[in-house]
């Protein structure tokens, strides 16, 4: 049964794509003004014991059962160094994604540790949970990133394949505080006006040499939100940030956000790890 929690959306005053050119004066001020969010009570359902009903290619996300290598003890996960993460977690997770997607080629685009409890100096990317509903890429943003930032003009034949951007989100200990909510893509792509709730959000720097385009999200009654209560390290969540084979359906840029469960607001901080992969499929 769904419970009501607050999620932070952008207001409905945004009716078209928004662009911020940080080479121009006043852009920082305009960006801050546009960053105000609306807190919306939202029904979020726990998928515990129903995880298998949701599939990456149908719903845009799936939970999997994935045991970590035997030499990685669960009690040490939260203390892993950057070198251990690169040597153990990244290749292990790449194998998981290959098994789920059938990709012939996978390139790691980046990874991030989210943890406010430990010393941030030990990790290259150290952030707290994001409490804003968002999609990591727009269609244009994912396409540009693949061509310009990931491949840097090399291996053009990969761009002719079906491209998936898969984010793997894994807690490093049991999650109670700030769990991750994920939106069923069917509740967006198959509902009237559902795709219009996704607003392109482009930022650029250095005369356009550095660009990023993601999607911010407006609340819609058609959206269906889920999470996995007490998610464990061997229960990673895979979700799509982009699928070039589903462009007519909005590209499967799945919205997601951390949220506050008042029952656990004083629990120990969440520690989680996420890796983003570009997957190239032969089809």
Secondary structure by P-SEA (a helix, b strand, c coil): cbbbbbbbbcccccccbbbbcccccaaaaaaaaacbbbbbbbbbbbcccccccccccccccccccccccccccccccccccaaaaaacaaaaaaaaaaaaccccbbbbcccccccccccccccccccccccbbbbcccaaaaaaaaccccccccccccccccccbbbbbbbccccccbbbbbbccccccccccccccbbbbbbbcccccbbbbbbbbcccccccccccccccccbbbbbbccccccccccccccccbbbbcccccccccccbbbbbbbbbbcc
